[in-house]
Amino acid sequence: MRNEALLEELTQVFGVAGFEGEVREIIRREAGPYADEIREDAMGNLIVLKKGKDSPRKKRIMFAAHMDEIGFMVKKILPDGTLLLCNLGWNWTGSVYNSRVRFRNGTVGVVGCRGPIEEAKNQVGKLFVDIGAKDAADAEKYVRIGEPCGYMGPYVHLQNDLVCAKSLDNRIGCYQLLEALRDNDGSGPNDVYYVFTVQEELGCRGARPAAEAIRPDFGVAVDITPAHDYPCDLEGSNEVGKGVEIKVCDPSVVCDEQVVRVMEECCKREQLPYQLEVIDQGGTDASSMNLSHYGVRVGGIAVATRYPHCQSCVASLQDIEAGAKLCAAFAAWEF
Ligand SMILES: [Zn+2]
C-alpha cells in the first residue's frame, strides 16, 4: 500500500463528531501540494478543489468522505467523580464496556456500567467513565460538562492484509480521497471537489451545506459499509477482501443507475475487483447530497468493514487501495 503510515496516522487522531479539527489539519497538510483551492466552510467541512482541463463535457464531481467518528460527550459529573455520557453517533454499550476512552486533553478513562451490562440494553445512560478522580471537584480539574471523548484502538495488522483500528469508519474514506487527489494531475475533463465532511455520524449533517455550495452534477459518498461475511446480526453480500463496494442502495438512498454503471466500467478498465453493495441498515452522505439543491445524482464507494462502530474495526488493505483507484478513475471519467 502506497502510504499506509498516513492511514494509521488518520485513525489515531481524535475526531469525534462535531470535533474533527485534528483530522482536518492532517488532511489540509496532505492535500496542500496537490490542490488548486482549499477552503473550510462554517461547519468545518474541508473543500478541496482540483480543476480539470477546459472541456465542453466538463462536470462537477463532489466526493464526500466524513472525517468524524462516533464517540461520547460528558453530560453529568457525579459526586464520586465518575462521568455520565450521552452519545455522539451510534454506539453499542457492549462494545465500549470495560474499554478505554480518551479526551482531547489526553485524559483517559475506563467505561463501566451501573449494573449488569446485559441489562444496559444499549442505553448509554447506564454507562459511566472512571478517570481515577477522587470526587467531582477532582474530576473537574480534567474534564467538564460538554467535553467529548472517543475510543482508543491502536492500528494493528491481522492476517491476510487485514488491518484493525478505531475509526476506520471513516478515515479509510479520507485516506482514499487523498490518494485519489494525488493521482489527479489536472488533465481530466472534470472539476473535482474532494470534500471532507463533518458530523456524518449525527445524521449526515455536513455534506448537505457543502453540496449546496458546490452544486455538483454528481455526488459520491466515500465511506465504509458493514461486512456480512462473519457471524453478525446483519445479512447481505458484503465480503472483506473481495474488492471495493459500489453502492446500489441503502435505506437513505437509491443510487443513480448511470453512476453505478460508470463505476463498474471504471473497475473493469482498471482491473479492480468490485462488489455491488445493498444494505438494509445505515446510510451515508450520499443521502444528503442527493437531497441538496434541486436534487443531485449520487453514488457511493465503500469498503466492507467488520465490527464497525467500535474500537476494533477490521478492513482489507487491498479493498482500501482498490477504492482509492476507483475514486481516481471516476474523477477522470468523460461523461
Ligand atoms: Zn461512516
Boltz pocket constraint, residues with backbone or C-beta under 6 A from the ligand:
constraints:
  - pocket:
      binder: B
      contacts: [[A, 66], [A, 68], [A, 169], [A, 170], [A, 200], [A, 223], [A, 224], [A, 283]]
      max_distance: 6.0
